C-alpha cells in the first residue's frame, strides 16, 4: 500500500466537553464498536469494578473523573483511528490544550439538558483559533432535554459557528423514539432497534405512520421543514475547513446514535494534513520523518516505573530503531522502544506513519514541545504554550530520608506538565496550579507512585509573570512581601505577585522590566 493511501486511512481526534457531559462514556462506546474492548466500562459503575478504559489511573477510578488525557488507537473498517480522551475539568485544562495541538479534528460533547457550559466554550475557542474542524455530539437524549432547535440556535449564538444537523432526535426523555439520519434518509428507532429506510418523501413518507407517536411524528415533520427551509446547507469543504460544525444527537450511555455518528465522522473528518513550523510547513507525504512530543507520562506501568513520551508523527515513516535528531539540543537519539497506545496498555510498534501517535521510551531526554526529525535540518513545530498559574503552595517531604524520592517525583511530574514547579533562591519547591485539584492529584501521585508523604502549605500569591532577562541577580532586589522571585522547570526567572494590584504597582515602578504572562516551552528568555 502506498504511503499516501496509508496516511488517508488515519484519523486522529480529541474529545472535549464540560465535566459530566458524557465524553468518556462516548469514548468507551467508540472503542467498543471498533472492537478495541469487549465491554464498555462506565464512570458510574464503580460498585461493579467496571472502569472507563481511558480512566486508567487509580485516582480516576476512585474519583470518577478524568485527570489526565489518554490516547487510544484502534482500527475500524478501513480506518486507523486515534482517540484523545481529554480531562473535562477546568483544573486540567492545560493538558487538554496540549492535546488539541496534536489532533486533526475534535468532537465536542454537549449535555442535551444543560447546553453549552463554560469549559465547553473555552475548549471550543481553542479549537476554533487553530482552525480544527469540530463535530458536535449532543448527548443524553434519553433524558429530558432542551428543544433541539434551541440547542442548534445556542450553538450558533454562544459559539459563533454555523452548524448543520446530520441526525435529528425524535422526542426526548421517556418520549425519545430515535433519530432521523438526514443524509441517509433513515429513521433509527430507539427501543425497537430497527432502521427504517424512507422513500423520496422523507419524513413525510407514510412508512412512519404507526411507527412513531403522532406528536413526535408531527414535530419531526415540522422541524425538518424548518431546517430544510431555513437551516444551513451541508457543505463538506466548510466542515473540513473548520467553518461549519455537523451536529449529531444520541445517547452514549444507551449506545444509541453512536454508530451513526462514527460512520459519518469517518467520511467527513480530515486525514492528517500539513503542520506549521517556525520556518514553513511540513506535508504528511514528505519523505523526511518528523514529529513532536505533546505529552509525557511517568509510571503508566507501575511494575516498571518508566516514562513514555507521546509522539505525533507529522511526516515520513517511523521505523523502530531509527536514529533521529532532537532539534532543541541537536542530540542524536535511537528510538529502539516504541509502542502503540491503548490508555495504559501497550503493544510494540515497528512501523508507523504520519497521523499516528506512538509512545517512545524516555530516559529524561525529552520535554513537552520537542521536535524529532530524521533530516539534517533542525525543525521546530509551532510551540506549545505555558499558562500562568493562579494558585501556589510550598511543598516538602515529611520524611527527610525520602528526599531523593521526593525530588525525583517533583522532577518527573514537572516534565509531564501535570503541575508547574518552581524553586526559589533557597531551593524550596513551589507548586503552581490552575485549580486545586491539580494539588490533590500531585499529592496522591507522590504518595502512591513515589512512596513519599508531603507537606503542602498555601502561599499568598496569585499572579505569575515570566521575566525576559539574563541578569537574575538584578531581579533579587525586587523581592518583598508582595513579590517573590522563583525559577521554573526550565530555569527561567518568574516573578510571583500577591495580586493584580501588586503587579500593576511593580510595572509602574519598574517600566524597563519586561514581563510576559506566558512563554513557549521552547522559548529562551
N, C-alpha and C positions, 0 to 999 in steps of 0.2 A: 504494500500500500504506500502511495506517495506521501511525502511529508505534508503537503497542502491538505490532502484528504484526512490525514490523521489529526491535523490541527482543527479542521472544520467539525470534527466529531466532538471536540471538547466544549464543555460548558462549565463555567465557574461563577458562582453567585453567592451573595451573602443574604442571610435572612435577618431582617431588622424589625423591631417593634417596641412598643412600650411594654413594661413587665405585665405578665398575665394575659397578653392578647392571644397566646396560643402558638407562639413562634416555635418553641422546642417541640411541642406536640406535632405541628405540621412537619417539622424536620424528621421526626420519627416515622411519620406515615410515608413520607417520600422515600426514606430508607427501606421501609417495608415493601413498598411497591417496586423498588429497584432490586429487591432480593438481597439487600445488604444485611438485613437482620430477619430473623424468623418471627419475632413477636415484638410489637411496639411497646416500649416502656412508657410510662407516663409520669409526669412530675407530681401527680396527685396520689398515685397508688403506692404510698410508702409502706403500708402495712403488709403488702404482698411482696415486698422487697423487689419491686419492679421499678427500675430507674431509667430515665431517658438515656439513650445511648450517648448523646452529646454531653450530658452532665456526668462526666466520669470521675470528677474529683469527689472525695468523701464529703467535703463540706457542702458541695452542691446537692448531694443526695440527702443530707441532713436538713438543709435549709429549703430545698425545693426550688432553688433559683439557679440560674447560670451565672457564674462569677468569672468565667474565662471563656474565650472563644474556642471552638472546636472545628477541625477540618475533617470532612468525611468524603471519601471518593468511592464511587461505585459505577457500574455500567448499567444502562437501561436501554434496551433495544440496541440501536446503533450509536448511542452517545456515551461518552465518558464524562460523568458529572462529578464536580467537586462542590460540596455544600459547605458554606461557612456559617455555623450557628454562632451568633454573637450574644453577649450579655445584654439583656434589655434594660437593666438598671442603670440609671444615670451615673452612679458611682464608678462604673466600669466603662464609661463612655470612651476613654482614650484607647482602650483595647479594640473597641468597635471601630473607631475612626481608622486605626491602622489596618484592620481587616479590610475595610472598604477601599483601601488603596490597591488591593490585590485582586479585586473581582472585576468581571466584565459586565455584570448586571446585579440587580438587587431585588429581593422580594420583600415587600412591605406588608406585614400582617396587621390587620386592624380588627379590634373587637367591635362586632356589629352593633352592640348596645351602647358602647362608650364613645365610638367615633374616634377621631384623631386626637391623641393625647400628646402631652408635652414632649416626651422623649421621641415619639414617632416623628413629630415635626422637626426636631433638631437633626435626627439622623437623615430624614428626607433632604434637608437643606445641604448636608454634607454630600449626599449622592448627586444632588442637582448641581452643586458647584463643580463637581468633577465630570459632569455630563454622563453619569452612569444611568442606563435605562432602568426604569423602576416598574415592576409588576406588582399590582395590588391584590391581596387576598383578604376579602372581608369575611371574618371568621365567626363562628358560634351562631349560625342561623337557626340551629335547632333550639335556641333560647329566644326570649323576646328581644327584638332588635329595632333599631331606627328604621324608618321608611327608607327603602333602597334609593329612591330618588333624592331624598335628603342626604344620604350618605355620599352619593355622587356629587351633589352640589357642594357639600362640605369639603370634599377632596379638592375641588377647583378653587373654592373661596379661601380655604386655610393654606393650602399648599401652593396655590397659584399655577398648577399644571393641568392642562386639559386631560380628560380621561375618556375611555370608551369601554362600555360594558361588553365583555365577551360572553360571560354567563350571567344569568339573572335569576334571583330567588323567586320561588313560588310560595308565598306565605312565610311565616317565621314562627318560632316557638312551637306550641302544640299544633298550630295550623301549618307548619312547614311541610310541604309536599314534594319539594325537589327543586331542580334548577333547569332553566332553559338555556341551551347552548346556541347562541345566535349565529355563530359561524357554521356550525354543523347542522343547524336546524333540527335539533333533537331535544326532547324532554327527558331528563333523568329523574325517575321517581324515587323518592327517598326511602319510604318503608317497603315498597314493593320490589326494590332493587331491579327495576326494569328500565330499559331505554326505548323510547318511542320515537321513531323516525317520522318526521312530519312531511307533508307534501308542499306544493308551491304556495299554499295559503298560510304556511307558517303556523303561528299560534291561533289563527282564526280557523284552522282546519277542524272539521267535525270529529276528527280522530280523538281529540281531547275531551269531547263531551262524555261525561260519566267517569273519566279517569281522574279529574280534578274536581274539587268542590266548586260550586257555582261562583262563590265570592272570589276565590283565588283565581279562577279562570277569567272572570271579568276584569279583575285587577291586572292580571298578566297581559291581557289584550290591550287594555288602556295604556299601560306603561310602555309596551312595545311600540304602540302607535306614536306615543310621545317621544320615545328615544329615536325611532326611525325618522321622525319629522324634525326634531329639534336637537337631537344629540350629536356628538362628534362622530365623524366617519372613521372607520377603521383604516389606518394608514401604517403599514409595516415599516416604512422608511422612517417615519416620525418616531415610532416605538423604539427602533434600534438606535436612533439618534438621541434618545432620552427626552423627547419633546412631547410625548403622549404616553399615558400610563394605561395599559389594559387592565381591566378590573374583573375579578372572579369572586364568586360567592360560594360558601360551603361551610362545612363543619369538620375541622381537623380531628377533633375528639371522636366524632362518629364516623370518621373516614369517609365523608361524603363530599364530592366536588373536588377531591384531591387529585384523582386520576385525570379528570378533565383538565384541571389546571396544569398538571405535569405535561400532558400531551401537547397542549397549546404552547406552554412555555418553551419547550424544546424546539418547536417550529419557529417561534418568534424571537427568541433570545439570540444575541450575537455570539459568534465564535470568537476566540481570542483575537484581539486587534493590536494595532501598533501602540507602543508605550513611549511616553515622552521622556527624554533625558535632558540633562542640563545643556547639552550641545546640539540636540536634534531629536530624532525619533528612531526607534527600533521596530522593525517589522517582524512578526512572528515567523515569517518564512526566511528571514536572514539565516545564513549558514552558521554564523558565529554564535556559540552558546552564550546567553546572558540570562541573569535572573537576579532577584533582590530578596532580601530577608525581611519579612514583615512581622515576625513573631518569634520569640524564643521561650521555650517552656522547659523548666527543670523538673526532674522527678516524676515524669509521666509513667515510668516503670519503677515502682517502689523497690523492686528487687535489685535494680542496678544503679539507681540514683544517678542517672545520666541526664544529659541535656540535648534537646533537639532544637534546631533552627528550622523554621518553616520557610521554604524557598519557593517563590513563584517564578516559574520558568517563562521568560519573555520571548526568547528566540533560540533557534538551533535545537540540537538534540543532546539531552543529558545521557551520559553513559557512566555507569558505576565504575569508579577507579580513575576517572579522568582528572587531569590537573587543571585548576582554574586559578585566576588571579583575583585576590581581594583588592578591589580598587582603592579602598581607603588607605591601605598600608603598602600596597604593591607586593604583598607576600603571596608566594605560590602555595596552594593547598591541594592535596589529593583527596577527592571525595570518594572514599572507599566504603563508607557505611551510609546507605540511603534507604529510605522506606516510603511506601505508600502509607497514607494515614486513614484510620477509621477511629476517630476520637483518640483514645489512648492505646488502641491496638495497632500493631504494625506488621507489615509484610515487606520483605526486601524487594526493592525495585532495581532492575538492571538498566532499564532504558525509560526515558520519559521525554515528553515533547512540550512545545510552547502551549501554555494553557493548563499544564499540570501543576499541582502543588505537591512537593515531596518534603520529607523530613530528612535533614542531614545531621549527623552526629557533630556536636560542638564541644570541643575541649576548652573553650574560652576564647576562641579566635574571633567570634562574630559579635556584631552589635546590630540592633534593630536599625533597618535602613541601609545595611551594607549591600553593595553590588558585587556579584561574582561574574567573571567573564573568562572565556577561553581565548579571547582575542588579545592582540598585542597592545591595543589602546585601552586606557582606563575609561570606564563608562560609569556615570552616576545618574541613576534614575531620579525622578522628582523626589526630593527629600520628604521624610515623614515628620510631621510636626510634633513638638513637645508643648504640652499645655501647662499654664501656670496653676499650681495647686492653691487651695484656699484654706486648707486645714493642716496644722503642723503639730508634731509631738516629738519629744526627745525619747529615745528608746535605748535600753541597755539590757545586758544579760543579767538575770537574777543571780546566777551562779558564775562567778568569775572563772571557774575551771572550765566552763563551757564557752569561753571566749572565742576559741577557734571555730567552733560550730556556728556561733552567733555571727562572726564576721563572714563566714562562707555563705550562710543563709542570706544575710543582708546583701552581699555582693551579687549573688545569683538572682535574687528577686529583683534587684535593681536592673540587672541586664535584661531580665524578662520584660521590664516596663510595667510590672504588676503594681508598683508604687514608686514614687520618686524619692530618692535617697540623697541626702546631703550630709556633709560633715563641716564642723566649724573649726576654728583655729586650735581648739583643744582636743580635736579628733573625736568629738562626741557625734553620735549618729542622730541626725534629724530626719524624720519622715515627712513627706508632703503628699497630700491626697486631695482628690476632688470631693470624695464623700467618705463618711465614717465607716462604711462597710469595707473599704479598702484596708483600713487599720485592722479590722476584725479578721479579714482573710489573711493579712500579713502575720498576725499573731498566731492564728490557727496553723499556718504552714510552718512557722518557726518551731512551734511546739511539736507538731506531728511529723514533719519531714526532716527537721534538723535537731530534734530532741533537746530543744533549748527553751526554757521558760524566760519570758522577758518582762521588763517593767516599762510601761508607756506613760509618759507624763505630758499632758497637753501644754503647749506654749502659746502665748497670746500674739500670734502673728497670723495675718490673713491674706497678705499680698506678697507675691514673689516677682522679682524683675531681674533678668539677666543683665550683666554689665559688659559692655563692649570695651574692654581694656586688657592690657597685658601687665599693668602695674598693680598687682594685687596688694602690695604693701601700702600703697596710697589709699586703698579702699578701707583699711582698718581704722583710719581716723574718723570715718563716718559713723562708726558704731555707737549706739547709745540704747536707752531703754525702748526706743521705738524703731530701731533699725539694727539688724544683725547680718553680718557677713558670713555666708556659707559657700560651699563649693559643691556642684552637682556631680553626678556619677562620671562625667567626662572631665572633671576638674576645672570646670568653668565657673567663674565667680557669679554669685547670685546674692542680691540684697533682699532680705525679708523685712516687710514693714508691718506694723501693728494694724493699720487700716489705710483706707484710701486717702484720708486727710494727712496722715504721716507721709505717704508717698508724694502727695501734691506739695507739701511743705519742703520736702527734700529736693524736688525738681525745681522749685522756685529758688532755692538757696544755692543749688549746685547745677546750674544750667549746662555746664560743659560736660557733665557726666551723662553718657548716652545709655539709657535704659530701654530694654525691649521686653515685651511680655511673653515672647516665645522665640525659641531658636530651633532651627532644624537640627536633628541629632548629628548630622554630619558637618554642621557649620562650626567654624572656629571663631573664637572671639577676637 
